[in-house]
Amino acid sequence: MIDEDSVLTTLEVAVINESNHDLPVYSTPQSAGLDLRASLESPIVLNPGEHCLIPTGIKLALPPGTEAQVRPRSGLAYKHGITVLNSPGTIDADYRGDVGVILINHGTSKFTVEDGERIAQLVLARYVQLSWNEVEILPETQRGAGGFGSTGIK
């Protein structure tokens, strides 16, 4: 059995909140993503097929070796066809501007984004940078160069 307290960790991140809303929070104790809210002076209407950059009023200083991923909220996608266009969007550790969310309306009806509405999730992830080792031949694997459905559908 895994002890939940030993698995969950936190990392302090410097933040500036220029919105009129509380800082993003986790909806449940084991949520992976913080809920990002729209920070708008007036509502934005997204017609079907339209996309728009929605500000959050949040600026971050992420630790080196981390990124923040902007992901869709499942409820908006399921109920309205609203998703994050470049999902997941990456906030690099050296970026200091507003965490913007590019929303797109894949639904069939207009959707109005209101100030303070939860529009996306923010997930912190660690990463490693790679260094290239240019070679003439790659090591062989069972799969080889097979891609895009080469392993079957079931």
N, C-alpha and C positions, 0 to 999 in steps of 0.2 A: 504494500500500500504506500502511496506517495503522500508525504506530508505537504499539504498545500502551502504552508508558511515557508517551507524551504525552497519551493519552486518559484514563487512570485517574488519579483524584485522590482525596485523602483529606481529611477535615475532622475536627479533634479535637473531641470531645464530652465534657463533664464527666459523670461517672457515679458513682453510689453502688451498690455491689453488696451487698445484704443477704441474698443467697441463700447456700447452701452449695456453690455451683458456680462454676466459672471464668466470667469475663465472656463474653458471646456472641462467637462467632467466625464468620468466613466459612469454609464448607466447602472451597471451591476458590478459587484466585487470582482468578477472574473472576466469582465469585458476586455477585449484586446484594444478597442478603439475608443478615443475620446470623441464626444459629439461636438462638431464644429457648427457654429451658428452664423447665419447671414447677418452682416452689419450694414444695414441699408438706410439711406435717408428717406427713400420711398420704395414701395413694392416694385418688383420687376416681373413683367409678364413674359413667359416663354411660350410661344406658339409651337405647335408640333413641328419638329425638325430644327428648331432654333436652339442656339447655345449662347451662353453668356458667362463672363467672368464675374463671380460673386465674391466680394470682399468679406473677410471675417473680422478684421480689426485686430488680428493676433499677429505678433512678430516674435520670432524665436531665435535663440542662440543655442543651437544643438551642439552637443559634445562631438569632437572629432571621432570618426568611425561609426557615426549614426546618421540615419536619415529619417524623416517623417514621411509616411506614405498617406496620401489623401485617397480615401476609398468611398464608394457609394454607400448610402444607407439602404438596406434591403426593403424597408417599408415604402420609401419613395419610389424605388424601382418597381416593386410589385404593384402598388396601388395606382401609380401615376405614370410609369414609364420614364421617370426622371433618374438620370445617372450621372456619374462623373465621366466626362468625355475622355480624358487621358488617364484612365484608371489602371493601376494606381498612379497618381501624380506623385512626384518625388520632390520633397523639400530638402535641399542639400544643407549640410552643416554650416557652410559659409554664407548662406542666403540670410539676409536680414530684413527683407521687405514683408509686406502683408501676405499672409497665407491665403491666397485666392483659390477659389474652387470653380472649375469650369463645368457648369451644369449643362446638360443637353436634354431636351424633351423628345423622347422616343415614343411618347404616347400619342393619343388621337385627339386630346383636348388641350386647351390652354391650361397652363399651370402658373399660378402666381406665387412668387417667392416673397415672403414677408420678412420684415426685420425681426431678428431673433429666432427664426425658424431653424431647426436642426437640418442641415443640408448635406453633411458628409461626416465621415469618421477620420480621425487622425491616429495612425499607428506608428509607434517608434520602433525602428529596426536597426540592428547592428549590421555592418557589412565589412567585407575585406576588399581592398583594392588589389587588382591583379597586376602582374608584370608579365610582359610577353616573352615567350621563349620560342622564337621562330625556328621551325623544323621543316624538313622535307616531307616526312611521312608521320601521320598520327598513329598512336597505338591502336590496334584493331580491337573491336568489340563484337559481340554477337549481333547487335543491331546494325552496326556499320553506319552507312549514310541514309538508311531508311527513315523517312519522316512523314508527317502529314497523313496519318492513318495507316502507316506501314505495320503497326503492331496489332491491327484488327479493330473491330468495333465491340467485341464482347470479351 
